[in-house]
Amino acid sequence: DGNELNDINEYIDQKVAPDKKSDMFGAAEGKNVIWINAESLQSFVINNEVNGEEVTPFLNSLIEDEDTFYFDNFYEQTGQGNTSDSEFLVENSLYPLSRGAVFFTHGGNEYHAMPEILSEEGYTSSVLHANNGSFWNRFQMYDSLGFDHFYDEKAYEISAENSVGWGLKDKPYFEQSIKYLQSMDEPYYAKFITLTNHFPFELDEEDRSIEPYNSNSNTLNNYFPAVRYMDEAIEDFFNQLDAAGLYEDSIVVIMGDHIGISANHNKAMAMYLGKEEITPYDQVQLQRVPLFIHIPGNGEGEVISEVAGQIDMKPTILSLLGIEANKDIYFGNDLFSEDRKGFIALRNGDFVSDNYISTAGVCYDRETGEPVEVPEDSTNEEETADACSGIGEMVQKELQYSDDIIYGDLLRFHDFEE
Ligand code: GP9
């Protein structure tokens, strides 16, 4: 009957909700939100090179842009639902499930997602993705999340020439999407989901601007030219937005959705990163994905290094747009607020906090990557207790609360009205 919600609300009030609004509250009020879900983009390629060539020249230049905020300790928190899990995190500020894809298993639940909240503020919302709309059960879930329109593969002209791997290449995809953006009622929230930089990172010769890496993993080798292609596609898209006059009135968010290179390729990854091996600590650090928030005319852009994650996107975007959702149920923080929880829970129960990384039962110092050693003769209780255990308990509680909400479809019992 929803009584469980009392405990959950109490936890959110005490541990999650900030005491006051951040300085950036309303900094993008009334602007369109153009969201780019960058398929399989990981942070290790940013400001990095392969064969002496920059991998992501456009994204690197964006970091330097005075209107861009770049988050370099931003983690993906997905489970088996991959891209759909990242979407779920972003739209709801709830966690995906530990097994299966919540888009499939709980697509018919009641949610109070970002598109619905935005529509109450006069926004229209759409997803543009040139794949079959049933993939990841998107038709049903997008309806539950409150999206007004879904431009799936039927909205695009797709041929053998303009396709590779999973379907329409990113460059023609963005090009063909401009007309849809122009037709949307403003203000709008438009979510783009790219496709070309998808495992196994196939690319036509003509689209290859840099050479593959040379290691025992073809997956990692081919990742670099595929990422460069996406970088170019996003650059072209920025230029098209500008030419169409859509740039000034819109904030653009670019977020990596999940890792592209799994632990199966660790030998090659260690070679690329110049390490002897990929440790469990490194593995968690490889779960960092880029997050860019571009706000035209802002001028205060900077690199923000505090620990952050996909769970934080909904409160961050709503705050930037100046929207208060005081009675919302969410587990993330506004990334521009100083008053934050201080940890990011990964779906498997590992976590990253300001000081520690906990994975596979070991507590690491986040800065040094060394396991936290407790002096044997220590009598200080805080020191002798595993440094990670206090936060670990909160992580477990939070994941459990989120699961309870989804399994019990609890949001149907909650009154979101202020
Ligand atoms: C498919 C695309 C990729 O439509 O979103 O999904 P993924 O396999 O990365 O979850």
Residues whose N, C-alpha, C, O or C-beta is under 5 A from the ligand:
A	BS01	GP9	G81 N82 T83 S84 N131 F135
